[in-house]
Each structure stands twice: as structure tokens, then as C-alpha cells.
Amino acid sequence: MDGSDKKPVGRGMMLITQVVLCLFFGIAGLKYGASVLVPLSLAVLLFVLISAIIDRFKAVRLFGHKTPDWLAHVLAFGAVAFGIAIILSILTSQAAAVNDAFPRYEARFAHIVSQFASLIGDDAFSAAKAGVAEMNLSNLASGALSSASGFLSALFLVILYVAFLMGERAPMRQKLVLAISDSHTHEKVLTIADSLSNSLQRYVSIKTFVSILTAVGCYVFMKPVGLDFAETWAVLAFMLNFIPTIGSILGVVLPTIVALVQFDSALPILVVVFGCGAVQFTIGNVLEPKITGRTLNLSPFLVILSLTFWTAVWGVPGALMSVPLTVCIMIVLSHIPATRPLAVLMSGDGYIDGDTAHEQEAGEGASKMKGHDDVLLQGKAD
């Protein structure tokens, strides 16, 4: 083997080594920088939601005139603040009551298990009883409450980030013009930024809308039967709906478990199970795909893979943000020629939403080829 054969092999090994090292340090940075990156990512998504609401209000005409910018900002901030206030008031008002009710639920659950002792056998009953004792639902509830308090403390940092991001919204495009002197690179960066902004705005706004519908629909079935803390389970259904696939399942399982330990008759349990299940299925599989369309053209396998990865890196916040984070990565890769094949593989059918530049180039190329063929045909006719 001569030196010319060794050089490509050596370059390939060096490239693989560089990619592996970049992935290792990138994942390590995401993991150890979670205390800073998670609030910042949540702030960016909240900023995108507020920006989308501002644009909606600006499009509304009042008495034949466009809505002023200051009024659109006030209405958007008011709508988001009102929604956050409702969620926080429900969680804080019912948190202590939920924690106090868990010992009662634990005793009721043990009683239900004991009723099945004759059906499952003594050995299985002893194992089930030991499992109930090891679960210690009270400790689980206390852990959930401490996590909720940590979330509330981080909310102030998120709101602070959002305030400064809103201040940077207007001058950012001008800064990009001044920072990037090359016109081609400048246009490329603006194209990527616009694609990211449009995709995130559509995703966050649509997902928030269908999550509200999901919460209201589940609440309609939970409240009339007298399910304990129906408001809390409705809020959890709203939040869990941002987690793909698993979130919808948990949104049905959690109130069903509460219904099992609360009610003696089967009718309320069936209403909660089939009512919440029907709401989750109808909105998640019928309504949301029609509204979303091709907004997020991710491969179904990639959705589950991204959910697993971001949950392992950032926990529950990573699960909530797994889809928009992966979409951002796919859009950036689609605008880099060397990584565009990866973006195509990440997509559901090879179409990258917002990738209008490639479509325009393809259209121009087809027009030029058609014009060239017309010239040749005209020459032959002459």
C-alpha cells in the first residue's frame, strides 16, 4: 500500500475522531450546563409564544386601523401572564391538599390489592403488598412538590430572560447586518433565523392551543363525576401534552389511578378513563395533525429518539422541549450543504419545512432547463 492510499484512510479516521469528540463534549456541555441552558431554552420558547401572539394581535384591525405595537405587546404579555397565573394558582392552592390526600389513597390502594388476594394467590399478594409499601406514595408526593417549588423558583429567571429577549427583538436583525459583512453569508443567516422563527412560532402556538383544548376536554369529564383535584389533573394534562406520545398516555393514566382509589363504583372510573382517552385520541390523532399540517415534518422514530435523548440530558424540561429543539437542529442542518442529507433523513418524507431556498433554486434550474430545451426545439424546427 503506497502513501496515497494511507492519506484518505488517515483523514477519514481524523474526521471520525473529531466528530466523536465534538459529540462527547457537546453532550457533556448540555448535561453540566443544564442549570443555565434549561431556563434559557424555556425562555426562548416563551419568547417565541409571546412573539407569535404579538403578531396575531398586530394583524387585527381596530376601527379600520392596525393595532398599535404597544397595545399588541401589552395584550400579548397580559394573555401569557394570565395563563401562567391560572396555572400557578391552581397548583399552589391544591398542592397541600394533594399531599395530604396521598396517605388516604395509599391505604385505599392497599385495600384494593387485598381484595384481589384470592384471585392472584397468596405469594403474588405478598409481593404486591410489599411493592405498595416500597412505593411510599407520600414520599413521591413530597418529591413532586419539591420539584414544583424548584420550578417556581426558576420561573423568575425565565421571566427575566424573556424580558431581555423582548428588548433584543427589534435591533437583532440590524445587528446581524452590521456583524456580517459578506452579503451571501448574511442572507444565509437571515434565512436560517427566519426558518427557525417561523417553525417555532407555529409549533408553540398550535401546541399551546391544542393543549388548552385537551385540558378543558379532560376537565369536562373529570369534574362532573367529582374526581378529586380535577383542576390539577387538567393542568397536568395541559403540560404533559407537550411531551410527545408518552405525555398523552400519562394524561389518562394519572387521573385514572386517582379514580380507582377514590370511587367504589365502576361508572365514574369508566367515565374518566374513556372520556379522557377519547379527548386525548381525538385531539392528538385527528385535530392536531389537521391543524399542524407539515409544520413539523419529523420522522416518528426521531420523535421518540429525541424524547429519550433530551429526557436523559435535561429530565422533564428536556422532554417538554424535545420536539422544538430537534426541529431547530434539523432546520440548521438543512441549510448546510454538507449536513443536508442528515436533515433529509431526520424528516418524515424528505421535505424540510421552511427550506424555500432549495425549492426556489430547483424551480429556477427547471425553468432554465425548459428554456434551453425550447431553444433547441426551435433550432431544429428552423
N, C-alpha and C positions, 0 to 999 in steps of 0.2 A: 504493500500500500504506500503510495507516494504522499508527499506533503500536501498536495492539492485535495486529496481525499480526507485528510485529517482536519483541515481547516473548517469545512462545513460541519463536521461532527462536533468539533470544539465549540463553534459558535452556537450550535443547537443546544449543547449542554449548558453553555453560559446563559443562554436565553431562558432555559427551563429553570436554572438556579435563581436567576433574577426574579422570575415570576413567582416561584415558591417563596422566596424571601419577602417579596412585596406583599403577598397574601398573608404570610405569617405576621409580619409587623403591622399590616393593616387591621387584621382581626384582633391582635393584641391591643392596638391603639383604641379600637372600638370598645373592647372589653374594659380596659383600665381607665378610659376616659368617659365612661358612661355617666358619671356624676355631672359632667359638663355637657356632653353630647345629647343625652336624653332630653333634658329641659329645652335645649336649643332646638332639637328636632320637633318637639311638641309645639314650641313657639312658632316655628316656621309653618307648621300645618295650621295652627290657629290664625296666623297672619294671612295665610292663603285663603282661609274661610272668610275672614273679615274683608279681604280684598274682593273676593267674589260677591259678597253681599253689597259692598260699596258700589261695584259695577252694576249690580242689579238695580239698586236704588237710583243711580245716576241715569239709567235708561228710562226710568219712569218720568212722565211729563206731568207737571202740576200746573193746571190752568193754562195749558198750551206752552209752557216753558220747561226746559230741562231742570232737573233737581240740582240745586247748588252743591258744590263739592263739600262744603262744610256741613250741610244738612245730611248729605249721604253718609258722611263719616259719623256724624252723631247718631243717626238711625242704625247704622251697622254696628257700632260699638254698643249701643243700647240693646239691640237684639241679642248679641252674643253674651253680654253681661247678664241680661235677664235669664237666658238659658242656663248659664253657669250658676247663677244664684238659685234657680229652682233645684238643680241637681244637688248643690251643696246643702240647701235647706232640708231636702228630703233625707239625704244621707246622715247629716248631723242630728236631725230630730229623731230618727229611728235607730241610730247606731246602738245606743244604750239599751233600748228595748229588745233589739235583736240579740244582743249579747246576753241579756237576762233570760231570754226565752230558750236559749240553747240547752241548758240543763233539762228543761222540761221536754224538749224534743229528743234529747238523748235517752231519757227514761222511756218515752213513748216508743222510740225506735227499738230499744231492748225488749219492750213488751211485744212488739210486732214480731220480732225474731223468735221470741219464746213460743208464740202461737204456732209457728211452723216447725216446732221441735219434733212433733210426731210425724211430720212429713219428710223431714230431711235426716232424721236419725240423731241419736244422742251424740255421736262423735262429731258430726257436722255442726250440731247445735253448739257444742262446747267451743269448737273452733270459731264459729260466728260470734259467739258471746265474747270470746277473748279479743276478736278483731274489733268489736264495738268498743270494748274497754280501752284498747290501744289507740283508737282514733281520737278519743278525748275531744269531742266537738267543742267544748268550752275553750280549750286552748287554741283550736283552729279559729274560732270566732275572735278571740283576743288578738291572734296574729293578723287576721284580716283587718281588724280595727286599727292596729298599729301601722299596718301598711297604708291604710286610708289616711291616717294622720300624717304619715310621711309624704303622701301625695299632696295633701293640703298645704304642707309647708313648702313643697317645691312649686306649688302653683303661683306663689308670689314672684319667684324667679322667672317663670314662664311669662307672666303678665309684663314683667319688666323688659324682657327680651322683645315681646310683641310691640311695646311702646316705642322702643328704639328702631325696630324694623319698620314700623309705620313712618317714622321720621326719615328713614333712608329710602322709602319707596319712590318718591318723586325724583331726587337727584341721582339715583343709581344709574339710570341709562346715560345721563350726561357724564358721569364719572367713567363709565366704560368707554365712551367716545374719547375722553382725554387720556385714559390709561393705555389704550391700544391704538397705536399709530397706524398699523397696517390695516387697510380698508377691508381686505379679504378676511383676515382673522377677526376683525371687529364684527363684520356681518355674520360670520360663523358663530361667534359667541352670542350675539343677539338672537340668532335663530334657535340655538340650544336653550337660551334663557326663556324665550317665548314659548317653546315647546314644553319645557318643564312647567312654566307657569300655567299654561292653558290646561295641560293634563291634570295637574294637581288641583286646580280650581274646580274642574268638572268632577273629579273624583271626590274631593272633600265635600263639595256642595251636595252632590247626588247622594253620597253615602250618609251624610247627616240627615238629609230629608227622609230617606227610606228607613233609617234607624229610628227617627221620631215616629214614623208610621208603625214600625214594629213595636215600639214601646207602648204606644197608645192602643194598638190592636190587642196585645197581650193583657194590658191593664183592663180592657173591656171584659175579658173573660175571667180575670183573677178577682177583681173587686166584687162583682155581684155574688159570687159564691162565698165571700167572706174570708178569702185567703189572708193569713197574717202578713203584714208588711207588703201589701201588693204594690205600693208606690216604690219601695226599694227594689223589688224584683223587676219592675218596669224600667227603672233607671239602669239596672244591670243589663237588661235586655237591650237597651239603647247602646250601652258601652260595648257589650260583647258582640254586637252586630258588626263592629269594625274589625273583629277578628274573623278571617275567612274560615268557613266550613265549621270549625270547632266551636266558634262563638255562638252560632245558631243552635247547635246541639246543647251547649251549656245553658242557653237561654230558655230551653224547655226543661232540661233535667233539674235545674236548681229549684224552680217553683213546684215541680212535680214531687220532689223529695219532701218539701215542706208540706205539700198537700197530703202526702202519705202519712206523715206523723201527726198531722193536725186533725184530719177528718176520720170518722169511724165509718161513714157510708161511702159507697163507691162513686155515686153521682158527681159530687164536687171534684173528686180526683180525675174522673174521666173528662169533665169539662175543662179542667186546667191542662191536662195532657193533650187532648185533641184540639182544644181551642188555640193554645199557644203553638202547638205543632202546625196547625193549619195556617196561622198567621206567618210563622217563620217560612213555611214552604211556599206559600203564595207570593209573599213579598220577595223572598230570596231567589226563587226559581222562575217566577212569571213576571212580576212587576219590575224588579230591579234590572234584569237583562234587557227589557224593552226600553227602559229609561237610559241605561248606560250605553247601550249600543256597542260601539267599538272604542269607547273611551280608554279602557284598559284591556289591551289585547295580549294578556299574559297567558302563557301555557298553564293549564291546570296543574300539571306536575310541578311547575316552577312556583305556583302559588303556595302549595304545601311545603315545598323545599325552602322557600323564603320564610314561611311562617316558622318552620323548625329552626332555621339558622338565626333569625333575629330574636326569637324567644330565648334561644340558648345564649345569645350575646347580651341582650338587654332585658330579658324577663318579660313581664306583662306589657310594659310600654313598647318593647320590640314587637310583640305580637300585634298590638294595635296599629303600629306603623309599618308592618312588614310589606304590605302591598304598595303603598306610595313610595317607600324607599326603593323597592325593587324596580318600580316603574321609572324612577329617576335614573337609576343605573342603566336601564335598558335604553332610555332616550339618549343619554350621553354616549353610550357605546354605538348607537345607530348613526351618529354624526361623525364618527371617527372611521375613516376607510378601513384601517387595519382591524378594527374590532366590530365592524358592522355585521359580519357573519354570526358573531355571538349574539347580537341583538335580534337577528332574524330567528335564531334557534330559541331564544327566550320568548319570542312572541307566540301567539296562538296559531296564526296562519301565515306568518311571514310579513304581515303588514304592520308597520310601526306608526302608531298614531302621532300626528304632528310632523311626520317626516316628509314635508311637502317639497323640500328642495330636491330630493331624489326623484320624486314624481314629476316635478317640473323639468328636470334635466332629461328624464326619459321621454317626456312629451315633446321637448324640443328636438331630441335626437330622432324621434319617429317622424316629426314634421320635416326635418332636413332630409331624411332618407326618402320620404314620399316625394318631396320636391325634386330630389336627384333622379328618382325613377321617372317622374313626369317629363323631365328634360330629355332623358334617354329615349323614352317612347316617342316624344315629339320629333327627335332627330331621326329616328327610324322611319317615322311617317313621312318626313320631308324627303 
